């Protein structure tokens, strides 16, 4: 009977290392070939740099989180992202005049992440009413319900709005954010791996894999939990909406308005639409949405496959809805 000769351990390890390296190189080659035909990463020309203007703040506790941008100029999906001296995207806010002034608050959608400043729905609406109404865009990415009363408390007296509009996205009810988990590696190893396209493509999925492995809720599950009427998040959101209404009624003598800037069809399918609308209407808000004119087709379209925020088409529809309300409520009535 022939005797089976085993290779020495060092030899086996050597061959295993060769096979492993060959497999990694083959995978990297395939990924780069695919990337040449179908780009897997956002092109450098469309890289966002506006994050460098975001001032640090406490992100996790929605009850206390507050921050602004720092004045400067950056980029969002290839478009200029300029920040004024108060820390908001756009030009300097002018002194109050006799024109009716509408302050629009919101998060990254109202801020216009991914599109040109001129394409934001606030600018669209102002153009559509012939600049008979002045709109102040008071929005910061990542803001949720509790930040909107803070905005009014900090800037309301300065800006003196005649009307207050809240650009509401469904995740504004998610007032407690969860920490994002990143891959922790020695800096030298991370630097070496960062030259691999495969590594860079897979890295964004680490947070989801970490949550799944540790039995932690993902972002969709956290959002669904926030709509539980018994949750602390919903209580915070409910209180925030009431606070915006109270401030608006006491300082402007007009009821506040809310413009739904999320996909109304998806929100209704997921069960978020009715609770949100009922909450705002109970707090005396006027409810606006652009979806009513196109009930069978969503108006929500992303900027690109690298940028999920709504594109200029969606902002155009939102601006039309806001302009129609302003025309009816302010322009035609001559109300200050």
N, C-alpha and C positions, 0 to 999 in steps of 0.2 A: 504494500500500500504506500502510495507516494506521500511524502511528508510535505505539508503545506508550510511554505516559508513566509513568515510575516516580515513585512518591512519594518525597519527600525522606526521608533516613535518620531525621531527628528525628521526622517524622510517623509513619513505620512503627514506630519504637520506642514512640511515644506510644500508637498503636492496640494494639500488642502488650501494652503494660502494662495497658491497659484490659481486654483479653480475659483476661489472666492474673488480674487482680484479680476480674473477674466470675466466672471459673472457681473461684477459691479461695472466694469468697463463696457461690457456689452449692453447692460441696462442704460448706462449713461449715453451710449451712442444711439440707442433706439429713441430715448427721450429727446435728444438733440435733433435727430432726424424728423421726428414728429413736430417738434417745435419750429423747425424751418418751414414746414408746410402749414401747420396750425399752431400759432403762438400760444404757449402755455402760461406765459407771464405777461403782465401789463408792459407795453413798450416803454422805454425810458422817456420818450417824448410825452407820455401820458402819466408819468409818475406824479403822485400827490406830494406836495411839500408844505401844504397849509398846516399840517400838524406841528411844524416847527414854530408856528405862531401861537399855538394853544398854550395858555398859561397853566401851570400846574395847579391842581386842586384836589380835593377829596372826591374821588369818583364813586366809591362803593356805597356810601350812605346817602340815599336820595333825599333825606330830610335836610341835610346840611350842605350838599354839594353846590358849589358855585365857582365859576371861573369865567374868564373872557379870553379873547385873543389879544395879543400885543400888537400895537401898530406896526405895519410893515406891508410888504408885498410878497406873495408866494404864488403857488400854482395849484389848481385842482383840475385834473384830467386835461391838462394843456391850456386851461384858461387862467387868466389873471385872478388872483385872490388878494385884493387889497383890504386892509383893515384900518378903520379910522381911529381917532385919538381916544374914543370911548371904548374901543375894543370890539367893534362889530364890523362885519364885512360891508363894504360900501363906502360912499363918500362921507365927508363930514356932515353931521346933521345940522341943517340950517336953523336960524332962529325962528321962533313961532311967528306966523303971519296971520292974516285974516282968512287964509284958505283953511277949510276943515282939515284937520290932521288925524290920520288913522295910524295907530301904532299896531303893527303886526308882530306878534311873538311866535317863536317856534324853535324847532331843532335843526338838524342838518339839512332837512328837505327845504325848509323856509330859507335857510342860509344859502342854499343853492350849490351844495357839494356836487361836483361833476359837471356843472354847466357854467356858462358865462354869466356875469353879474346882471347884464341887461336882459337875460332870458328868464330870470326868476319871476315867479308869479306876481310878486309885489310890483316889480317894474312893468310887467305886462299890464296889470290892472290900472296902474297910474297912466300909462299911455292911452289905454282904451277910453278913459274918461276925460281925455284931453287935458290932463294935469289940473283939472278943476278941484281935485282932491290931492292932498299931500300924504304920501305913505312913508312911514319910518319903519324899516325892517330891523327888528330887535330880536335877532335869533342867534343861537349858539349851538353847535353840534353837541349831542349828548344830553341836552336839557330834557327834563321830564316835568311832570306836574308841579312838584314843589318849587322848581326854579322860576316859574312864571310869576307867582306873587312876589318873589324876591326881585325880579326885574322891575316890576311896577314900583315896589318900595324904594328901589335904588335910583331909578331913572324917571319915574312918572312925573315928579314935580318939575324936573328939568325939561322934559319933552312936552308936557302939557297936552296930552292927546284929547281930542274930542270924541274919538271912538277907539275901542280896543277890540282887536281881532286875535284869536288864538288859532294858529295853524296846527291842528291836532293830528298826530300820527299815533296809531294804536299802541306802540310801545311806550308812549308817554305815561301809561298806567303802571309800567314796570319801574317803580321808584327805587328799588334796591338792586343795584348791579352786582354781578358776580365777577370775581377776579378772573382774569384770563391767565391760563397756565402756559408758560413757555418752556421750551426745552433747555435744560441747564447743562451746559458742557464747558469744559475748560476753554478759555478764550482762544488758545492756539488751535485746538481741535476744531472749534467752531469756525475759525477763520479758514482753515483748510477745507472743511466741508462746504462752506459757503460758495466755493468755486464750482461746486457740483450743481448742475441744473436740476437733477433729480431731487437732491436735498432741498433746494429752494422751493420746488413745486410742492413737495410733501409737507414742508414745515408748517404751513398754515393750518393743517388738519390735526396738529398735535393736541391742541386744546380739546377738541371733540373726542379724540381717542383717550385722552387723560380722564375726561369726565365719564366716558363710557366704562373705562377700566375700574374707576373708583366708585361707580354707582351714583354719580352726581348728576343733577338735572342739567339739560342743555338749555340753550336760550329760548327755544320754543316752549319747553316745559315751564321755565321760569315765567314767561309771559302769561301762559295759561293760569299759573298759580296766582298771578297778580290780579286776575279778574275774579277771584274768589271773594264774594262780598264779606267774608269773615276774616280776610287776610289783612295784615298791617299795611301792605302795599296799596290795597284798594282804599283803605281808610285814609291814607296819606293823599292819595289821588283825589278822593272825594272832598277832602278838606281844602286842597289846593284849588280845585275848580270853584268852590264856594268863595274862597278868598279873592280870586280874580274877579268874580262877579260883584262881590261887596266893594272892592276898590273901584271898579269901573262905575258902578251906580253912584257912589259917593263923590267921585271926582269928575265925572263927565255927564251925569244925569241921563245917560243912554244905557240901554241893556248891552251887555257884551255879545260878541258874535264868535262863533267857532266855525272854521273851515276845515272839513275833513280832507287831509292831504294823503291819506293812505288809499290802498286799493279797496273800494267799498264792496266790491263783489267778493273778494277774498275775505275781508273782515266779516261779512255777513255769513259766509260759508263756515268760518272758524268759530262763529258764535260771539264775536267781539262787537259787532255793529250795534245791536239793540241795547246792550247794557251801557255802552258809551253814549249813545244818543239820549237815552233816558236820563242819564246822570246830568248831562249838559243842559237839557231842556228843563229839568227839575230845578237847576241852578239859575234859570232865567236867561240862558244863552239863546241866541238865534242860530239855528243850525243851517249851515251851507254845505253843499257838496256839488262837485262837477259831474258826478256819475249819472245824475238824474236825466241829463240830456241824451245819454247813451247807455240805457239800462242793460243792454244785452252784450256790450263789449267793454272790457276794462279800459279806462283811459290811462292806466298806469303802465308806463314803459320805461325800462332801465336805460341809463346812459349807454352802457355797453356791457359785454359779458364780464368785464373787469370792474365795473362800477354799477352797483345795484340801485343807486339813488335815481329818482325819476329824471327823465330827459326833458329837453326843451318843449317837446310836444305836450307832455303831461303838465308842465308848468303853464303852457299856453291855455290849456283847458281850465286849470285852477284859476289863472288870472282872469279868464272870462267870467267865471262864476263870481269871483270877488268883485269885478267891475260891475256886473249886473246888479249885485246887491248895493254897491255904492251909488250907482245911477238911480236906483229906486229909492234908497233911503236918504241919501245926502243931496245929490245933484238936483233931482226933480223937486224935492221938498224945500230946497234952499236952507236945510237945517245946518246950523253951525256945529 
